[in-house]
Each structure stands twice: as C-alpha cells, then as structure tokens.
Amino acid sequence: MSLSRRDFLKLSTFFAASAALSSCAPIYQRLAGGLPVTAWTEMDAADFLALNRLTFGPRMEERAHFAEIGLQNYIEEQLDFDSIDDFACDLRLSTFKTLRMDANELEAISNELFENYDRETVPNELRQATFLRQLYSKRQLYEVMVEFWNDHFNIFVEKEACFILKTVDDREVIRKHALGSFRDLVWASAHSPAMLVYLDNQANVKGTPNENYARELMELHTLGVDGGYTQNDVMELARCLTGWSVKEHFWLGEFTFRAQEHESGAKNVLGLAIPEAGQGEAEQVIERLATHPSTARFIAAKLARRFLADDPPREIVEKAAQVFIQTQGDIKSVLRVILLDGLPLAQPKFKRPLNFVLSAARALNVETDGEAFYQPLARMGQLPFSWPTPDGYPDHSDAWMGNLMPRWQFALELARVEMKNTRLNLFRLLDKVSTGRLEDDADALASLLLGAALPRSTRDDLLAAVTDAGASAEETLQVFAASIIASPAFQWR
C-alpha cells in the first residue's frame, strides 16, 4: 500500500522524534528506579522483561496480576493453562466453523460446494483465530508455545493440500501437545498428513526413496544439524519411511501406511539395527530420536533462544537439556528451568513482527477482528503460516532489523485508528488516570508502552516534535503513541 504525502511527512516527523529514544533501547533497562510509573502497576526492569517474554506483550491487568503474585507463581499459573478460564476468548472464535472440521469437510468447503466459502476461507480462518488467541487469550504462555512449535514444525500453507491440512495439524498436533511431552509432539507430527504432504513423504516409495522428510525430521525436528547423524542415516530413515502417506478422496487427510510401497529389508539408523517391521520401522527411529541427548540439547537451546537471548547462557541450556533427558522430554519441566533460572539472565531481543504488532495492540487494549493485521504482517515479513521453508520464521534479532518502514507505518495507522474493524480510544484508556494535562497523559502512555515514564526533557522534546499547530489534544496524543511504538525503545523486548 502506497503512502500519501501527508502520511510520509507524519512518518518522517515521528521517526525523527522517536530517534531521541534510541539511547533508551530497551528503555526499561535504563529507567528502573527513575521516574515513578504514574498510570499503571509499577514494575522493575527484570519483571517487565520477564512479562514481555511470557506473553505477547503485557496488558495492564496482567501487569497488576503479575505484581500481586510474583514470577514463580505466575509461571506455574500459566503452565497450568487448562485451569485458566478463557471463555471470553473462546467466544470470539465461536463463528470460525473450520477450526473444528476434519480435512474432508475442509476440502468440500474449499471447493466452493458451500455458499460463502472459497479456497482462502480455511487458511484465513486459521490465521485469524491464531491472531485473536494471541491477542486476547489469558493463556499467554501456552499461546507463545503454540507459536514456537508452529515454527519448529513449520508447514507452508500454500503448498498443495496444506492449506486444508494445516488446520487439522494445528489442532491435533501443535495445540494438543504444546505443553505436554515432546515425544508425543514429534510422534503426532510424524503421523500428520500436513507434514507428510509438505515434506513430500507421500512421494517416498520403494525404489525411489524421497529423503526430504527424513532429513528434516533429524536436522530440524529432533537432533539438529550438528546432532551426530550422517547422510547414510538420512537414507536409511527415508527407507524406513517409504509407504508413509495420506489417504485421498472421502478419507482425505487421514494418515495411511501403504505396505505395497514400503521398501523391504533390514535398516540401520544411528547404529540402531531395525529388522523388517513395516510401519513400525520408522516408529522405532522416532522413539529414539525423541529422547536422544542431541535432541535434548537442540530443543533446550531453541527454547532458551526464544525466551532468553539470541545467544542463550550455556549453563541454562545444559541444565534444561539434562531435565529434558531426565523427564523424557516433559516440556513443562524444561520450561521451568529456562524461565525460573534463565529469565534473570535474559538479554534484549528485537521483536519479531508478530510480537511487535501484538504487543502494541495488547498494551493499548485494541478491539479488532484481526483481519486488518494481515497486510501489515505480510509487509513486515511474518504473516502466520506463510514461511515457505521448513526451518520456520527466524528467531534471532539480525533477521528482522532491516525492514523498519512497515513498522513505522503500522504504528501510525494503529494509533490513528485507521485500520479496518479495529478500535481504540486513548482518552478512554487514560480516563481513570488522566489529569487533563497533555504532559501527564503522555507520561501515562509511555509508562504503559515502555514500562516506565520518559525523562521529562525527552517527553517534552517528543511532544514538541509531533505537535501540529491546530491539532487537537487527541491527535497529538495519537502521534505521540505512534512515535513511541515506532521507537527503538519499543522495538526491543
């Protein structure tokens, strides 16, 4: 979408203004113990960082709850996600009928056999429901882990039937096991029609083995690229996986083993001698991969990277890997180590696009159906389920720091309430704490978005830069909010 001259000038203005905050990135590490938080629950730097890692950006009520019960209790509460009443969020999703359908039903509506449905309905409802859960669910840590595993077991919805099958995979594989056992998760993924189609295993037949899924199962899903397997292990696992396929027609989307397409004979993977056993051959290997020490280290490192730092502390990774081995891959147990022992050592991470837009929307108490966020996320490079390669969206800061113009544009559109079916009211948000002075409202907004009020001189310079002659107080406050969201201080978490 092209920018008007007025929008370009506005972007230029608040970019210049927000540059004043560059030395405050991330600001909560610099302002702890500074000016009091005037509008919202006061949080020290460590707590604000922790809450930003455990959620898609803290809402005001979450800040108050966290301050009341503390980090350890908050983590335990979030890990016990089934006990959290999420009825309000579930109600928002009640009209998305495709979320509950099996693959055969999804194919029927995608073939336009039903009124008001077309090929884009299924993936769009999955994207919309995913975004709304991340925005409104009280089970924030669970949703963070759902996103993590959707990256780890990435499936590109635009490939063949994946635009149908991923909805079932999201429900029956990722969401079902996100805080359960890694063994159950990788087992479910290996039997998932969406994964088998995405990584071409339906084309893996005797005589012409296709190594694609076998390679990614070891390199990306379990052992890691340095996990100790060889090219011969890949070839042998591919032989074990011959005949693993997906049913068609009236049984579309069901896993099937086609014995006539399975390569006979004994195999050997990772030193494990595997006698001829049909479907059971690959399942023996999956059991071994799921609890392998290399898998433990690989998963522990990826989780630590997501929650702690691009280069996570080695001692935390090793401790988490040991717990993985001791508990046979219990995800909650591994997370306890990473979060309780690791969060005090966490380092700033640049927000990925999805986290960036969600943290702004959650802080400002935005009301939306989510559809208006597709285009900004696509411009920023992180539209859910649209990463084409099996490694998933990158999780290191360098990958996301060079595409800032769409972020600035989003900040302005959001704060000025220019996004379709998306509402927010800054004055209503500030109503209970507002003194009627623009400067005080600006302090309240800064503390809401950044965790601490700005130094007065920085605040006054920023207000002066974004104030137009004749602009209303509301318009000035909107551009002030956009400036903070676009600033380096907000881009980091």
C-alpha positions in Angstrom: 0.0 0.0 0.0 1.5 3.4 -1.0 1.8 6.2 1.4 0.2 9.6 0.9 2.4 12.7 1.1 0.8 13.6 4.4 1.4 10.1 5.8 5.0 10.2 4.6 5.6 13.5 6.3 4.0 12.2 9.5 6.2 9.1 9.4 9.2 11.3 8.9 8.2 13.5 11.8 7.7 10.9 14.4 10.7 8.8 13.2 12.9 11.9 13.9 11.2 12.3 17.2 11.4 8.7 18.3 15.1 8.7 17.4 15.5 10.6 20.7 14.6 7.3 22.4 17.4 5.3 20.7 19.6 5.5 23.7 16.8 4.0 25.8 16.6 0.7 23.9 15.3 -1.2 25.7 14.1 1.6 27.9 13.0 -0.5 30.9 16.6 -1.5 31.5 17.7 2.2 31.8 14.8 3.7 33.7 14.4 1.3 36.5 14.3 3.3 39.7 13.8 6.5 37.7 10.5 8.5 37.5 7.5 6.8 39.0 5.1 4.9 36.8 2.1 7.2 37.1 -0.7 5.3 35.4 -0.2 1.5 35.7 1.2 -1.0 38.1 4.9 -0.2 38.8 7.3 -2.9 37.6 11.0 -3.1 37.9 13.2 -3.8 34.9 13.5 -7.5 35.5 9.8 -8.1 36.0 8.8 -6.1 32.9 11.3 -8.0 30.8 10.1 -11.3 32.2 6.4 -10.5 31.5 7.3 -9.5 27.9 8.9 -12.9 27.4 6.0 -14.9 28.9 3.3 -13.1 26.9 2.9 -11.4 23.5 3.2 -8.1 25.4 1.6 -7.4 28.8 -1.9 -6.0 29.1 -2.5 -3.6 32.0 -4.4 -6.3 34.0 -1.6 -8.8 33.6 0.9 -6.3 35.0 -1.2 -5.9 38.1 -1.7 -9.7 38.5 2.0 -10.4 38.0 2.9 -7.7 40.6 0.5 -9.3 43.0 1.6 -13.0 42.8 5.2 -12.8 41.6 7.2 -14.5 38.8 7.2 -18.1 40.1 3.5 -18.2 40.8 2.7 -16.5 37.5 4.8 -19.1 35.6 3.1 -22.0 37.4 -0.3 -20.5 36.8 0.4 -20.1 33.1 1.9 -23.7 32.8 -1.4 -25.0 34.3 -3.2 -23.4 31.3 -6.2 -25.7 31.5 -7.2 -24.2 34.8 -7.3 -20.6 33.3 -10.8 -19.6 32.3 -10.6 -18.5 28.7 -14.3 -18.4 27.9 -14.2 -14.8 26.6 -11.5 -15.7 24.0 -13.3 -18.9 23.0 -16.4 -16.9 22.4 -14.6 -14.7 19.9 -13.7 -17.9 17.9 -17.2 -19.5 18.0 -18.0 -18.4 14.5 -14.9 -20.0 12.9 -16.5 -23.3 11.9 -13.5 -24.5 10.0 -11.4 -24.8 13.2 -13.4 -27.9 14.2 -13.8 -29.6 10.8 -11.9 -32.6 9.6 -9.9 -32.5 6.4 -12.6 -34.0 4.2 -15.1 -31.3 5.3 -12.5 -28.6 4.8 -11.8 -29.8 1.2 -15.6 -29.7 0.5 -16.0 -26.1 1.5 -12.7 -25.1 -0.2 -14.1 -26.5 -3.5 -16.9 -23.9 -3.1 -19.6 -26.6 -2.5 -21.0 -24.4 0.2 -22.1 -20.8 0.0 -19.8 -18.1 1.4 -16.7 -20.4 1.4 -13.8 -20.5 -1.1 -10.2 -21.7 -1.2 -8.9 -18.9 1.1 -11.5 -19.4 3.8 -9.7 -22.2 5.6 -6.2 -20.7 5.9 -7.6 -17.2 6.6 -9.8 -18.5 9.5 -6.8 -20.3 10.9 -4.7 -17.1 10.7 -7.5 -15.0 12.2 -8.1 -17.4 15.0 -4.4 -17.7 15.8 -4.0 -14.0 15.9 -7.1 -13.5 18.1 -5.9 -16.1 20.5 -2.5 -14.4 20.8 -4.2 -11.1 21.3 -6.9 -12.0 23.7 -6.2 -15.3 25.4 -5.4 -15.3 29.1 -3.3 -18.5 28.4 -0.5 -16.4 27.1 2.4 -18.8 27.8 0.5 -21.6 26.1 -0.1 -19.4 23.0 3.6 -18.4 23.0 4.5 -22.1 23.0 2.0 -22.8 20.2 3.7 -20.2 18.1 7.1 -21.7 19.0 6.1 -25.2 17.9 4.4 -24.0 14.7 7.8 -22.5 13.8 9.7 -25.6 14.9 7.4 -27.9 12.9 6.8 -25.3 10.2 4.3 -26.1 7.4 3.8 -23.7 4.5 0.0 -23.5 3.9 0.4 -22.6 0.2 1.9 -26.0 -0.7 -0.6 -28.4 -2.3 -3.3 -29.5 0.2 -1.5 -28.0 3.2 -3.9 -25.0 3.0 -6.5 -27.6 4.3 -4.4 -30.0 6.3 -2.6 -27.4 8.4 -5.9 -26.5 10.3 -6.1 -30.1 11.4 -2.3 -30.2 12.2 -2.6 -27.0 14.3 -5.5 -28.5 16.3 -4.4 -32.2 16.7 -0.6 -31.8 16.7 0.6 -28.4 17.9 -2.2 -27.2 20.2 -2.8 -30.6 21.6 0.8 -31.2 22.7 2.3 -27.7 23.1 2.8 -28.1 26.8 2.9 -31.9 27.0 5.5 -34.4 26.1 8.0 -33.7 23.2 7.8 -37.4 22.4 4.1 -37.2 21.8 4.5 -34.0 19.9 7.1 -35.3 17.4 5.2 -38.6 17.1 2.0 -36.7 16.2 3.9 -34.6 13.8 5.4 -37.6 12.1 1.9 -39.0 11.5 0.4 -35.7 10.5 -0.8 -35.6 6.8 0.0 -31.9 6.6 3.7 -32.6 7.5 3.9 -35.6 5.2 2.5 -33.6 2.3 4.6 -30.6 3.0 7.8 -32.5 3.1 6.9 -34.9 0.2 6.8 -38.1 2.1 3.7 -39.2 0.1 6.2 -39.4 -2.8 8.6 -41.6 -0.7 8.1 -45.1 -2.2 10.3 -48.2 -2.7 12.8 -48.0 -5.5 12.9 -44.2 -5.4 13.1 -43.0 -1.8 12.4 -39.3 -1.1 14.8 -38.1 1.6 13.1 -34.8 2.3 11.1 -35.6 5.4 13.7 -38.0 6.8 16.4 -35.2 6.6 14.2 -32.5 8.2 13.0 -34.9 10.9 16.6 -35.3 12.1 18.0 -31.8 11.2 15.1 -29.5 12.2 12.7 -31.5 14.4 15.0 -33.6 16.7 18.8 -33.9 16.6 19.8 -30.6 15.0 22.2 -30.1 12.1 25.2 -31.0 14.4 23.3 -33.8 16.2 25.6 -36.6 15.1 23.7 -38.2 12.2 25.2 -39.0 8.7 23.9 -38.9 5.2 23.6 -42.7 5.4 21.3 -42.3 8.4 19.1 -40.0 6.3 19.0 -42.5 3.5 18.2 -45.4 5.9 15.5 -43.4 7.7 14.0 -42.5 4.3 13.8 -46.2 3.5 12.0 -46.8 6.9 9.5 -44.1 5.9 8.6 -45.5 2.5 4.9 -46.0 2.3 4.0 -43.4 4.9 1.3 -41.5 3.1 -2.0 -39.7 3.2 -5.5 -41.0 2.2 -7.4 -39.3 -0.6 -11.0 -38.8 -1.7 -13.6 -39.5 1.1 -10.8 -40.1 3.6 -8.7 -37.1 2.8 -6.3 -36.0 5.5 -6.0 -39.4 7.2 -2.6 -41.0 7.7 -2.1 -44.3 6.0 0.7 -46.8 5.6 0.9 -48.3 2.1 2.7 -51.6 2.6 3.0 -52.2 -1.1 5.1 -49.0 -1.4 7.4 -49.8 1.6 10.9 -50.9 0.9 11.6 -54.3 2.4 14.7 -55.5 4.2 16.5 -54.6 7.4 17.8 -51.0 8.0 20.2 -49.3 10.4 19.7 -45.8 11.7 22.1 -44.1 14.2 23.6 -47.5 15.0 20.1 -49.0 15.7 19.6 -52.3 13.8 16.0 -52.3 12.6 14.5 -55.6 11.4 11.8 -55.5 8.8 8.6 -54.4 10.5 6.7 -52.2 8.0 5.3 -49.1 9.7 7.0 -50.0 12.9 10.4 -49.4 11.5 10.2 -45.6 11.3 8.3 -45.6 14.6 11.3 -47.2 16.3 13.5 -44.5 15.0 11.1 -41.7 16.1 11.1 -43.1 19.6 14.9 -43.0 19.7 15.1 -39.5 18.1 12.5 -38.1 20.6 14.7 -38.8 23.7 18.2 -38.6 22.1 20.7 -36.5 24.0 21.3 -34.4 20.9 17.6 -33.7 20.7 17.6 -32.6 24.3 20.4 -30.1 23.7 18.8 -28.9 20.4 15.3 -28.3 21.9 16.7 -26.8 25.1 18.8 -24.3 23.1 15.9 -23.3 20.8 13.6 -22.7 23.8 16.3 -20.7 25.6 16.9 -18.6 22.4 13.1 -17.9 22.2 12.8 -16.9 25.9 16.2 -15.6 26.9 18.6 -14.3 24.3 19.9 -14.8 20.8 22.9 -16.4 22.4 21.5 -18.0 25.5 23.5 -18.8 28.6 25.3 -22.2 28.1 24.7 -23.2 31.7 20.9 -22.8 31.3 20.9 -24.8 28.1 22.8 -27.6 29.6 20.6 -27.7 32.7 17.5 -27.7 30.6 18.8 -30.4 28.4 19.5 -32.6 31.5 15.9 -32.1 32.7 14.7 -33.0 29.2 16.6 -36.3 29.4 15.5 -37.0 33.0 11.8 -36.3 32.3 11.9 -37.9 28.8 11.0 -34.6 27.2 8.4 -33.1 29.5 8.0 -29.7 28.1 6.7 -28.0 31.3 9.7 -29.3 33.3 12.2 -28.0 30.7 10.4 -24.6 30.6 10.6 -24.3 34.4 14.4 -24.4 34.2 14.6 -21.9 31.3 12.2 -19.5 32.8 12.9 -19.6 36.5 16.7 -20.0 36.3 17.2 -18.2 32.9 15.0 -15.1 33.0 17.3 -13.2 35.4 20.0 -13.7 32.8 17.9 -12.7 29.8 19.2 -10.2 27.3 17.2 -7.8 25.0 15.7 -9.4 21.8 14.5 -7.4 18.8 10.8 -8.0 18.4 9.7 -10.2 15.5 6.9 -8.6 13.5 4.1 -10.6 15.1 5.3 -9.8 18.6 5.7 -6.2 17.7 2.1 -5.7 16.5 0.6 -7.8 19.2 2.5 -6.0 22.0 1.2 -2.7 20.7 -2.3 -3.9 20.3 -2.4 -5.6 23.7 -0.9 -2.6 25.6 -3.5 -0.2 24.0 -6.4 -2.5 24.7 -7.3 -2.7 21.0 -10.6 -4.2 19.9 -10.4 -5.9 16.5 -11.4 -8.9 14.4 -7.8 -9.3 13.4 -8.2 -9.2 9.6 -6.7 -5.7 9.3 -3.4 -7.0 10.7 -2.8 -9.4 7.8 -1.4 -6.8 5.4 1.0 -5.1 7.9 2.3 -8.5 9.0 2.8 -9.5 5.4 4.7 -6.2 4.7 6.9 -6.9 7.7 7.5 -10.5 6.7 5.7 -12.6 9.2 2.2 -13.5 8.1 1.4 -16.7 10.0 1.9 -20.0 8.2 3.5 -18.3 5.2 7.2 -19.2 5.7 8.0 -21.4 2.7 11.0 -23.3 4.0 10.8 -25.9 6.8 13.1 -24.1 9.2 10.3 -21.7 10.3 10.5 -17.9 10.9 13.9 -16.8 12.1 14.3 -16.3 15.9 17.4 -14.0 16.0 17.4 -10.2 16.1 19.5 -9.7 12.9 16.9 -11.3 10.7 14.3 -8.6 11.5 16.2 -5.3 12.0 16.3 -4.1 8.4 12.7 -3.7 7.5 11.5 -0.8 9.6 9.3 1.3 7.3 6.3 -1.1 7.6 6.6 -0.9 11.4 6.5 2.9 11.4 3.6 2.8 9.0 1.7 0.3 11.2 2.4 2.4 14.3 0.8 5.4 12.7 -2.2 3.5 11.3 -2.9 1.8 14.6 -2.6 4.9 16.8 -4.7 7.0 14.5 -7.4 4.2 14.4 -7.1 3.8 10.6 -7.2 0.0 10.5 -10.5 -1.6 9.4 -12.7 -3.1 12.1 -10.1 -2.0 14.7 -10.9 0.3 17.5 -9.0 2.0 20.4 -9.6 5.2 22.3 -6.6 6.6 24.0 -8.6 9.1 26.1 -10.9 6.3 27.3 -7.8 4.2 28.1 -6.4 7.0 30.2 -9.7 8.2 31.6 -9.2 7.0 35.2 -5.7 8.4 35.5 -5.8 11.5 33.3 -5.3 14.9 34.9 -6.3 16.7 31.7 -2.7 17.8 31.1 -1.2 16.6 27.8 2.2 16.0 29.5 0.6 13.8 32.2 -1.3 11.8 29.6 2.0 11.4 27.6 3.7 10.1 30.8 0.9 7.6 31.3 1.1 6.3 27.7 4.9 6.0 27.9 4.7 4.0 31.1 2.0 1.8 29.6 4.0 1.0 26.4 7.6 1.0 27.8 7.2 0.1 31.5 8.5 3.4 32.8 7.8 7.1 32.2 10.2 9.0 29.9 12.6 11.6 31.4 10.7 14.9 31.3 13.1 16.5 28.8 12.7 13.6 26.4 9.0 13.6 26.8 8.8 17.4 26.1 11.1 17.1 23.1 9.0 14.3 21.7 5.7 16.2 22.3 7.1 19.3 20.6 8.2 17.3 17.6 4.9 15.6 17.0 2.6 18.6 17.8 0.9 20.2 14.8 -0.4 23.8 15.1 -4.1 23.5 15.4 -4.1 19.8 16.1 -6.4 18.5 18.9 -5.0 17.0 22.1 -6.3 13.6 20.9 -4.5 13.9 17.6 -1.3 14.9 19.3 -1.6 12.0 21.7 -2.1 9.6 18.9 1.0 10.6 17.1 2.9 10.6 20.4 1.8 7.0 20.9 2.8 6.1 17.3 6.2 7.7 17.9 6.8 5.5 21.0 5.6 2.3 19.2 7.9 3.1 16.3 10.9 4.0 18.5 13.9 1.7 19.2 12.7 1.6 22.8 9.6 -0.3 21.9 11.1 -2.4 19.2 13.1 -4.4 21.8 11.7 -6.6 24.5 
